[in-house]
């Protein structure tokens, strides 16, 4: 086993240990949250060679051209909006997984208008998505999904998202 793999396994063990030490209310202290964020960020960086996207993924993403005229679609599985100019044609499953994580992160951070403490995902997932977004955004890749037009929705896009989320809620209440 390589040193890199051993280090990754050790980081994963540290993260799991931190989760096992949560207090009786099932919450983290501020110090534990900071420690967890550092460990997850270190794991992401180790996993992706110090970048969220590989060199090849960045090349494909930067070929994408922002189109202000296209309408978003609603991704039912992830409950978020996605625009067709945000998806490269030739992307591996792992690459799409990273993009999907960014679509989810964008929803929670920018589109949901839900205070973070009320997100319906686990604390571990909250931290993970925030770190994915920060790491990818800071990588400098010119992806249409990072444009302000995609972060701050137009009125019609907000309404479309609201309607789709309402349909989803109604269908799951049956």
MARZAVO-708055 format. One line per field, with one value per residue: residue in three letters; residue number from 1; z, x, y of N, C-alpha, C, CB in turn. Coordinates in Angstrom, 2 decimals, decimal comma, m for minus. Each point is the difference from the previous one (the first is absolute). Glycine has a CB too. Example, Ala and Ser with C-alpha at 12.3 -4.5 7.8 and 13.67 -1.06 7.14 Angstrom:
type = [Ala/Ser]
seq = [1/2]
n_up = [7,80/m1,97]
n_east = [13,19/1,54]
n_north = [m5,69/2,22]
ca_up = [0,00/0,06]
ca_east = [m0,89/0,82]
ca_north = [1,19/1,19]
c_up = [0,00/0,73]
c_east = [0,90/m0,77]
c_north = [1,20/1,09]
cb_up = [1,25/m2,15]
cb_east = [m1,89/1,18]
cb_north = [m1,17/m0,63]
! end
This chain:
type = [Unk/Unk/Unk/Unk/Unk/Unk/Unk/Unk/Unk/Unk/Unk/Unk/Unk/Unk/Unk/Unk/Unk/Unk/Unk/Unk/Unk/Unk/Unk/Unk/Unk/Unk/Unk/Unk/Unk/Unk/Unk/Unk/Unk/Unk/Unk/Unk/Unk/Unk/Unk/Unk/Unk/Unk/Unk/Unk/Unk/Unk/Unk/Unk/Unk/Unk/Unk/Unk/Unk/Unk/Unk/Unk/Unk/Unk/Unk/Unk/Unk/Unk/Unk/Unk/Unk/Unk/Unk/Unk/Unk/Unk/Unk/Unk/Unk/Unk/Unk/Unk/Unk/Unk/Unk/Unk/Unk/Unk/Unk/Unk/Unk/Unk/Unk/Unk/Unk/Unk/Unk/Unk/Unk/Unk/Unk/Unk/Unk/Unk/Unk/Unk/Unk/Unk/Unk/Unk/Unk/Unk/Unk/Unk/Unk/Unk/Unk/Unk/Unk/Unk/Unk/Unk/Unk/Unk/Unk/Unk/Unk/Unk/Unk/Unk/Unk/Unk/Unk/Unk/Unk/Unk/Unk/Unk/Unk/Unk/Unk/Unk/Unk/Unk/Unk/Unk/Unk/Unk/Unk/Unk/Unk/Unk/Unk/Unk/Unk/Unk/Unk/Unk/Unk/Unk/Unk/Unk/Unk/Unk/Unk/Unk/Unk/Unk/Unk/Unk/Unk/Unk/Unk/Unk/Unk/Unk/Unk/Unk/Unk/Unk]
seq = [1/2/3/4/5/6/7/8/9/10/11/12/13/14/15/16/17/18/19/20/21/22/23/24/25/26/27/28/29/30/31/32/33/34/35/36/37/38/39/40/41/42/43/44/45/46/47/48/49/50/51/52/53/54/55/56/57/58/59/60/61/62/63/64/65/66/67/68/69/70/71/72/73/74/75/76/77/78/79/80/81/82/83/84/85/86/87/88/89/90/91/92/93/94/95/96/97/98/99/100/101/102/103/104/105/106/107/108/109/110/111/112/113/114/115/116/117/118/119/120/121/122/123/124/125/126/127/128/129/130/131/132/133/134/135/136/137/138/139/140/141/142/143/144/145/146/147/148/149/150/151/152/153/154/155/156/157/158/159/160/161/162/163/164/165/166/167/168/169/170/171/172/173/174]
n_up = [0,00/m2,04/2,68/m1,42/1,60/2,81/m0,33/m0,64/2,66/1,81/m1,06/0,68/3,04/0,40/m0,95/2,02/2,49/m0,55/0,03/2,88/1,33/m0,83/2,93/0,74/m2,70/m1,99/0,54/m1,10/2,83/m2,18/0,28/m1,88/m2,34/m0,13/m0,26/m2,48/m1,76/0,24/m0,99/m2,59/m1,00/0,18/m1,80/m2,36/m0,20/m0,19/m2,39/m1,92/0,20/2,68/m1,52/1,40/m2,60/m0,25/m1,13/m1,09/1,68/m1,16/m2,97/0,50/1,40/m2,45/m2,30/1,80/m2,19/3,04/m1,82/1,71/m1,60/2,30/1,47/2,41/m1,19/2,89/0,26/0,56/1,39/1,36/0,68/m2,89/m2,22/m1,87/m1,86/m2,12/1,04/2,54/m2,40/m0,92/m2,36/2,02/3,34/0,61/1,08/1,12/m1,64/1,12/3,01/m0,46/m1,21/2,49/1,97/m1,64/0,14/3,15/0,29/m1,56/1,95/2,48/m1,08/m1,30/0,68/3,18/0,45/2,12/2,31/m1,27/2,12/m2,56/m1,68/0,19/0,24/2,69/1,28/m2,39/m2,13/1,17/m0,55/m2,92/m1,11/1,25/m1,41/m2,89/0,01/0,77/m2,21/m2,43/0,72/0,10/m3,08/m0,96/m1,11/m1,89/1,71/m2,01/3,16/0,45/m1,51/2,63/m1,92/2,31/2,70/m0,65/m1,03/m2,19/2,16/m1,66/2,06/2,52/m1,56/m0,72/3,02/0,95/m1,99/0,87/3,11/m0,51/m1,58/2,44/2,12/m1,70/m0,23/3,24/0,82/m1,60]
n_east = [0,85/1,53/1,05/m2,83/m1,33/1,06/m1,34/m2,88/m0,09/0,69/m2,46/m2,02/0,97/m0,55/m3,01/m0,68/1,15/m1,95/m2,55/0,81/m0,10/m3,38/m0,04/m1,87/m0,65/1,29/2,31/2,86/0,54/m0,19/2,06/m1,70/m0,25/3,11/0,43/m1,96/1,42/2,77/m1,16/m1,38/2,57/1,75/m2,06/0,00/3,12/0,22/m2,10/1,61/3,54/m0,87/m3,17/m2,86/1,40/2,12/1,52/m2,69/m1,92/1,35/m0,53/m3,08/m0,36/1,24/m2,13/m2,29/m0,61/m1,19/m2,65/m0,67/m1,93/0,19/m2,78/1,99/m0,71/m1,27/2,99/m3,19/2,80/0,15/m3,23/1,64/m1,29/1,63/0,39/m0,17/2,56/0,55/0,80/3,35/m1,81/2,04/m1,35/1,55/m2,78/2,08/m1,26/m2,89/1,10/0,94/m2,79/m1,55/1,71/m0,87/m3,12/0,20/1,53/m2,20/m2,29/1,43/1,01/m2,65/m2,77/m0,63/m0,44/1,53/1,36/2,42/m2,19/m1,97/2,35/m2,50/3,54/0,72/0,90/1,19/m1,58/0,95/2,88/m0,46/m1,14/2,23/2,30/m1,36/m0,08/2,95/1,23/m1,50/0,64/3,09/0,17/m0,28/m2,59/m0,75/m2,55/m2,06/0,19/1,60/m2,49/m0,58/m1,91/0,33/m0,34/m2,84/m2,57/m0,41/m2,23/0,26/2,01/m1,93/m2,31/1,63/0,69/m2,98/m0,99/2,10/m0,63/m3,13/0,51/1,66/m2,24/m2,11/1,79/0,52/m3,29/m0,50]
n_north = [m1,17/2,23/1,04/0,32/m2,31/0,95/2,86/m1,18/m1,70/2,52/1,67/m2,31/m0,10/3,10/m0,28/m2,29/1,60/2,40/m1,93/m1,18/3,11/0,72/1,23/m2,17/1,76/m2,59/2,80/m0,44/1,39/2,26/m2,39/m1,91/2,19/0,23/m3,10/m0,28/2,17/m1,48/m2,75/1,08/1,57/m2,60/m1,64/2,06/m0,06/m3,15/m0,09/2,00/m0,65/2,39/m0,23/m0,25/m1,08/m2,44/2,40/m1,25/1,88/2,61/m0,92/m0,31/2,81/1,58/m1,36/1,67/2,41/1,04/m1,00/3,08/m2,32/m2,44/0,22/m0,93/m2,76/0,14/m1,73/m1,58/m0,53/2,96/1,00/1,59/1,65/m2,14/2,80/m2,52/1,83/m2,39/m2,38/0,13/m1,23/m1,25/m0,47/m2,86/m0,65/2,09/2,39/m0,48/m0,02/3,00/0,91/m1,16/1,79/2,61/m0,66/m0,17/2,73/1,62/m0,99/1,08/2,75/1,21/m1,31/m0,02/3,20/m2,53/2,25/m1,84/m0,81/m1,09/m2,00/m2,17/m0,41/m1,43/2,65/m1,71/1,74/2,81/m0,73/m1,08/2,66/1,89/m1,63/m0,06/3,11/0,39/m1,83/1,27/2,98/m0,44/m1,47/3,24/m2,01/2,62/m2,10/1,89/m0,70/2,91/1,83/1,75/m1,82/m2,36/1,88/1,25/m2,35/2,29/0,49/m2,57/m1,46/0,48/m1,42/m2,60/m0,59/0,18/m2,20/m2,13/0,17/m0,49/m2,70/m1,08/0,40/m1,56/m2,59/m0,29/0,18/m2,95]
ca_up = [0,00/m0,09/1,10/m0,27/0,39/1,46/0,57/m0,24/0,94/1,33/0,06/0,12/1,38/0,88/m0,21/0,65/1,44/0,40/0,01/1,13/1,25/0,12/1,32/0,20/m0,84/m1,37/m0,66/0,18/0,55/m1,03/m0,21/m0,76/m1,38/m0,66/m0,20/m1,04/m1,27/m0,39/m0,40/m1,26/m1,04/m0,25/m0,72/m1,37/m0,71/m0,25/m0,97/m1,31/m0,32/0,36/m0,76/m0,05/m1,34/m0,64/m1,12/m1,14/0,30/m0,15/m1,43/m0,50/0,58/m0,56/m1,37/0,08/m0,20/0,70/m0,87/0,86/m0,51/0,29/1,23/0,80/0,21/1,40/0,22/0,98/0,95/0,87/0,39/m0,30/m1,39/m0,80/m1,34/m0,94/m0,33/1,12/m0,11/m1,14/m0,69/0,27/1,41/0,64/1,12/1,13/m0,30/0,19/1,45/0,55/m0,45/0,75/1,34/m0,10/m0,19/1,32/0,84/m0,45/0,47/1,43/0,34/m0,67/m0,50/0,89/1,00/1,25/0,85/0,00/1,10/m0,32/m1,15/0,38/m0,19/1,21/0,23/m0,79/m1,39/m0,09/m0,05/m1,24/m1,15/0,10/m0,35/m1,45/m0,70/0,23/m0,67/m1,45/m0,36/0,15/m0,97/m1,12/m1,24/m0,54/m0,23/0,00/1,26/0,99/m0,37/0,91/m0,54/0,45/1,46/0,45/m0,99/m0,49/0,56/m0,63/0,40/1,39/m0,02/m0,56/1,04/1,03/m0,52/m0,11/1,36/0,51/m0,65/0,62/1,35/m0,11/m0,45/1,05/1,11/m0,32]
ca_east = [m0,85/0,83/m0,09/m1,18/m1,19/0,03/m0,34/m1,43/m0,70/0,18/m0,88/m1,38/m0,16/m0,08/m1,33/m0,98/0,20/m0,59/m1,46/m0,38/0,16/m0,97/m0,60/m1,27/m1,03/0,35/0,55/1,43/0,42/0,65/1,37/m0,11/m0,36/1,21/0,88/m0,61/0,18/1,40/0,24/m0,69/0,71/1,26/m0,34/m0,36/1,22/0,80/m0,71/m0,07/1,30/0,00/m0,99/m1,30/m0,08/1,26/0,40/m0,85/m1,35/0,02/0,02/m1,37/m0,89/0,27/m0,52/m1,43/m0,29/m1,18/m1,09/m0,97/m1,36/m0,58/m0,78/0,48/m0,87/m0,01/0,57/m0,89/0,75/0,80/m0,86/0,69/m0,03/1,19/m0,08/0,66/1,37/0,89/0,36/0,83/m0,47/0,87/0,40/m0,11/m0,95/0,59/m0,05/m1,39/m0,28/0,50/m0,92/m1,26/0,24/m0,03/m1,39/m0,64/0,58/m0,53/m1,38/m0,05/0,70/m0,52/m1,37/m1,03/m0,46/m0,19/1,19/0,79/m0,36/m1,25/0,14/m0,48/1,05/0,80/1,06/1,14/m0,27/0,10/1,42/0,54/m0,42/0,61/1,42/0,07/m0,25/1,13/1,19/m0,19/m0,07/1,33/0,93/0,10/m0,58/m1,04/m1,17/m1,20/m0,72/0,53/m0,35/m0,97/m1,35/m0,42/m0,02/m1,12/m1,01/m1,00/m1,33/m0,66/0,71/m0,40/m1,37/0,07/0,56/m1,02/m1,06/0,51/0,17/m1,35/m0,46/0,76/m0,55/m1,35/0,07/0,56/m0,95/m1,03]
ca_north = [1,17/1,20/0,97/0,82/m0,76/m0,12/1,30/0,20/m0,88/0,60/1,17/m0,49/m0,49/1,17/0,59/m0,89/0,13/1,27/m0,17/m0,85/0,74/1,10/0,08/m0,70/0,61/m0,36/1,18/0,23/1,29/0,82/m0,52/m1,25/0,36/0,51/m1,15/m0,82/0,70/m0,14/m1,39/m0,28/0,75/m0,72/m1,22/0,39/0,40/m1,20/m0,84/0,63/0,57/1,40/0,74/m0,66/m0,59/m0,38/0,87/m0,34/0,49/1,45/0,29/m0,22/1,02/1,32/0,03/0,34/1,42/0,48/0,46/0,69/m0,18/m1,32/m0,17/m1,14/m1,16/m0,41/m1,33/m0,62/m0,81/0,86/1,14/1,26/0,44/m0,25/0,55/m0,92/0,44/m0,34/m1,42/m0,41/m1,21/m1,14/0,04/m1,30/m0,07/0,71/1,43/0,42/m0,01/1,26/1,06/m0,15/0,54/1,46/0,43/m0,12/1,04/1,29/0,11/0,31/1,23/1,19/0,00/m0,53/0,98/m0,71/0,14/m1,24/m0,90/m0,67/m0,88/m1,33/m0,99/m0,17/0,98/m0,46/0,35/1,47/0,37/m0,54/0,80/1,33/m0,13/m0,27/1,26/0,92/m0,52/0,11/1,43/0,58/m0,58/0,94/m0,51/0,87/m0,85/0,84/m0,13/0,94/1,39/0,62/m0,24/m1,33/0,00/0,84/m0,33/0,96/m0,25/m1,15/m1,22/m0,24/m0,51/m1,36/m0,85/m0,13/m0,88/m1,37/m0,52/m0,24/m1,25/m1,09/m0,19/m0,57/m1,39/m0,86/m0,05/m1,01]
c_up = [0,00/1,21/m0,15/0,45/1,51/0,67/m0,16/0,98/1,41/0,17/0,16/1,41/0,98/m0,11/0,70/1,51/0,53/0,05/1,17/1,33/0,15/1,38/0,03/m0,86/m1,47/m0,81/0,26/0,71/m1,15/m0,31/m0,83/m1,45/m0,77/m0,31/m1,14/m1,37/m0,51/m0,52/m1,34/m1,15/m0,36/m0,80/m1,45/m0,80/m0,30/m1,09/m1,40/m0,37/0,13/m0,83/0,04/m1,34/m0,49/m1,14/m1,21/0,21/m0,17/m1,48/m0,58/0,52/m0,65/m1,48/m0,02/m0,13/0,69/m1,01/0,89/m0,42/0,38/1,35/0,78/m0,06/1,48/0,09/1,17/1,08/1,01/0,47/m0,25/m1,48/m0,67/m1,38/m0,93/m0,36/1,13/m0,09/m1,22/m0,63/0,40/1,43/0,59/1,12/1,20/m0,20/0,18/1,47/0,64/m0,42/0,78/1,42/m0,03/m0,22/1,33/0,92/m0,38/0,47/1,47/0,32/m0,57/m0,26/1,03/0,94/1,33/0,85/0,13/1,09/m0,26/m1,25/0,44/m0,31/1,27/0,11/m0,81/m1,47/m0,21/m0,17/m1,31/m1,19/0,03/m0,41/m1,48/m0,78/0,11/m0,76/m1,51/m0,44/0,03/m0,98/m1,23/m1,30/m0,42/m0,45/0,03/1,32/1,10/m0,31/0,92/m0,47/0,44/1,52/0,54/m1,07/m0,39/0,59/m0,58/0,36/1,46/0,06/m0,53/1,06/1,10/m0,43/m0,04/1,38/0,63/m0,60/0,65/1,39/m0,05/m0,37/1,08/1,20/m0,21/0,79]
c_east = [0,90/m0,20/m1,27/m1,27/m0,07/m0,40/m1,50/m0,83/0,09/m0,90/m1,46/m0,27/m0,14/m1,38/m1,06/0,12/m0,63/m1,52/m0,45/0,07/m0,99/m0,66/m1,38/m1,13/0,24/0,48/1,49/0,22/0,63/1,39/m0,03/m0,38/1,22/0,96/m0,53/0,17/1,43/0,28/m0,65/0,69/1,31/m0,27/m0,37/1,24/0,88/m0,64/0,08/1,27/0,00/m0,92/m1,31/m0,16/1,39/0,29/m0,92/m1,43/m0,08/m0,05/m1,40/m0,96/0,21/m0,35/m1,47/m0,19/m1,31/m1,02/m1,09/m1,44/m0,63/m0,71/0,56/m0,98/0,11/0,52/m0,76/0,76/0,77/m0,75/0,67/m0,13/1,34/m0,26/0,81/1,42/0,99/0,52/0,87/m0,56/0,80/0,52/m0,19/m1,04/0,52/m0,05/m1,42/m0,38/0,47/m0,90/m1,31/0,16/m0,04/m1,41/m0,76/0,51/m0,57/m1,43/m0,04/0,61/m0,69/m1,50/m1,07/m0,62/m0,33/1,25/0,72/m0,42/m1,30/0,08/m0,38/1,01/0,85/1,07/1,24/m0,19/0,08/1,43/0,62/m0,36/0,61/1,47/0,17/m0,16/1,22/1,24/m0,12/0,02/1,39/1,03/0,16/m0,58/m1,15/m1,18/m1,24/m0,79/0,49/m0,36/m1,08/m1,44/m0,54/m0,08/m1,20/m1,08/m0,88/m1,35/m0,67/0,68/m0,31/m1,38/m0,04/0,53/m1,04/m1,11/0,45/0,20/m1,36/m0,59/0,67/m0,52/m1,36/0,05/0,57/m0,92/m1,07/0,17]
c_north = [1,24/0,90/0,83/m0,71/m0,15/1,32/0,28/m0,84/0,57/1,23/m0,43/m0,52/1,16/0,66/m0,85/0,08/1,28/m0,10/m0,86/0,73/1,16/m0,02/m0,66/0,56/m0,30/1,20/0,08/1,32/0,79/m0,50/m1,28/0,27/0,47/m1,15/m0,88/0,65/m0,14/m1,41/m0,31/0,73/m0,70/m1,27/0,30/0,35/m1,20/m0,85/0,57/0,75/1,53/0,87/m0,76/m0,72/m0,39/0,97/m0,24/0,49/1,51/0,39/m0,15/1,06/1,36/0,10/0,42/1,51/0,36/0,52/0,59/m0,26/m1,35/0,00/m1,19/m1,17/m0,36/m1,41/m0,62/m0,77/0,86/1,24/1,34/0,33/m0,26/0,59/m0,89/0,44/m0,25/m1,43/m0,26/m1,28/m1,23/0,11/m1,37/0,05/0,77/1,51/0,53/0,01/1,31/1,17/m0,07/0,55/1,53/0,52/m0,04/1,12/1,36/0,20/0,43/1,36/1,24/m0,01/m0,31/1,03/m0,66/0,23/m1,34/m0,97/m0,75/m0,88/m1,41/m1,10/m0,04/1,09/m0,36/0,40/1,52/0,44/m0,46/0,88/1,40/m0,05/m0,31/1,30/0,92/m0,46/0,15/1,45/0,62/m0,59/0,89/m0,50/0,92/m0,86/0,90/m0,03/0,92/1,45/0,53/m0,22/m1,36/m0,07/0,76/m0,07/1,18/m0,40/m1,24/m1,32/m0,36/m0,63/m1,44/m0,98/m0,24/m0,96/m1,46/m0,63/m0,30/m1,28/m1,20/m0,30/m0,67/m1,48/m0,92/m0,11/m1,06/m1,26]
cb_up = [1,22/m2,50/0,18/m1,94/m2,19/m0,19/m0,51/m2,45/m1,45/0,05/m1,42/m2,45/m0,58/m0,25/m2,21/m1,98/m0,18/m1,00/m2,49/m1,28/m0,06/m2,48/0,42/2,32/1,70/0,13/0,24/m2,06/2,37/0,75/2,18/2,11/0,77/1,21/2,45/1,67/0,65/1,70/2,40/1,23/0,82/2,14/2,15/0,80/1,12/2,39/1,81/0,32/m1,54/0,73/m1,50/1,54/m0,49/0,63/0,81/m0,44/1,61/2,15/m0,16/m0,12/2,16/1,67/m0,65/1,47/m2,20/2,02/m1,76/0,42/m1,88/m1,38/m1,10/1,52/m2,41/0,52/m0,88/m1,77/m1,74/m1,18/1,71/1,89/0,58/1,31/0,89/m0,92/m1,48/1,41/1,14/1,08/m1,90/m2,44/0,19/m0,56/m0,82/0,42/m1,61/m2,26/0,05/m0,05/m2,30/m1,36/0,57/m0,92/m2,37/m0,28/0,27/m2,01/m1,65/0,47/0,07/m1,02/m2,12/m0,13/m1,85/m1,08/1,28/m0,94/1,56/1,07/m1,03/m0,41/m2,53/m0,09/2,30/1,60/m0,21/1,42/2,51/0,96/m0,08/1,84/2,34/0,35/0,44/2,27/1,88/0,01/0,93/2,39/0,80/1,09/0,60/m0,75/1,06/m2,44/m0,63/0,39/m2,39/0,60/m1,96/m2,04/0,00/1,32/0,91/m2,16/0,35/m1,88/m1,66/0,76/m0,33/m2,32/m0,51/0,76/m1,35/m2,16/0,24/0,29/m2,19/m1,33/0,78/m0,67/m2,34/m0,75/0,41/m2,25]
cb_east = [m1,87/m0,11/2,53/1,18/0,08/1,82/2,33/0,47/0,48/2,37/1,61/0,00/1,34/2,49/0,74/0,08/2,12/1,96/m0,02/0,81/2,39/m0,41/1,27/0,72/m0,28/m1,68/m2,19/0,51/0,38/m1,34/0,72/m0,65/m2,31/m0,26/0,65/m1,65/m1,79/0,65/0,14/m2,18/m1,04/0,98/m0,80/m2,24/m0,11/0,79/m1,53/m2,43/0,41/2,29/1,77/m0,99/m2,06/m0,33/2,40/1,43/m0,33/1,30/2,40/0,47/0,00/1,80/1,64/m0,41/1,24/1,40/0,53/1,72/0,64/1,80/m2,08/1,22/0,29/m1,95/2,31/m1,73/0,20/2,01/m1,06/1,62/m1,70/0,61/m0,31/m2,25/m1,00/m1,24/m2,14/2,04/m0,72/0,66/m0,60/2,42/m0,79/1,49/1,91/m0,57/0,22/2,33/1,04/m0,58/1,39/2,31/0,05/m0,23/2,11/1,51/m0,70/0,11/2,13/2,19/0,96/1,18/m0,90/m1,52/m1,10/1,89/1,18/m1,17/1,83/m2,30/0,04/m0,41/m0,90/0,37/m1,47/m2,03/0,14/m0,15/m2,14/m1,61/0,50/m0,94/m2,47/m0,93/0,33/m1,34/m2,33/m0,54/m0,65/1,99/0,65/1,73/1,14/m0,11/m0,42/1,87/0,61/1,72/0,56/1,04/2,50/1,54/0,02/1,30/m0,21/m0,70/1,83/1,40/m0,87/0,38/2,31/0,52/m0,89/1,12/2,14/m0,32/m0,37/2,02/1,26/m0,88/0,28/2,27/0,42/m0,16]
cb_north = [m1,25/m0,14/0,08/1,03/m1,24/m1,75/0,84/0,47/m2,01/m0,84/1,30/m0,59/m2,05/0,37/0,99/m1,52/m1,32/1,23/0,23/m1,96/m0,63/m0,08/2,12/m0,49/1,81/m1,84/1,20/m1,34/m0,96/1,95/1,03/m1,21/0,62/2,19/0,05/m0,87/1,62/1,74/m0,65/m0,32/2,14/0,93/m1,02/0,84/2,23/0,03/m0,71/0,19/m1,93/m0,35/0,99/1,74/1,36/m2,45/m0,01/m2,01/m1,90/0,22/m0,78/m2,46/m1,26/0,24/m1,81/m2,02/m0,02/0,60/m1,77/1,76/1,48/m1,08/0,99/1,60/m0,86/1,53/0,68/m0,15/m1,76/m0,83/m1,44/m0,42/1,76/m2,13/2,37/m0,56/1,72/1,63/m0,60/1,07/1,42/m0,18/2,43/m0,50/m2,23/m1,96/m0,26/m0,93/m2,51/m0,92/m0,05/m2,04/m2,01/m0,05/m0,87/m2,52/m1,35/m0,09/m1,78/m2,43/m1,30/0,17/m0,65/m2,14/1,40/m1,77/1,88/1,30/1,54/1,90/1,44/0,80/0,38/m2,47/0,44/m1,94/m2,04/0,22/m0,14/m2,30/m1,30/0,60/m0,79/m2,32/m0,21/0,55/m1,62/m2,12/0,13/0,40/m2,28/0,84/m2,38/1,72/m2,04/m0,39/m2,31/m1,59/m0,45/1,72/1,44/m0,99/m0,15/1,56/m2,28/0,43/2,42/1,49/0,54/1,95/2,34/0,96/0,88/2,34/1,91/0,61/1,32/2,48/1,22/0,65/2,02/2,26/0,81/0,65/2,40/0,93]
! end
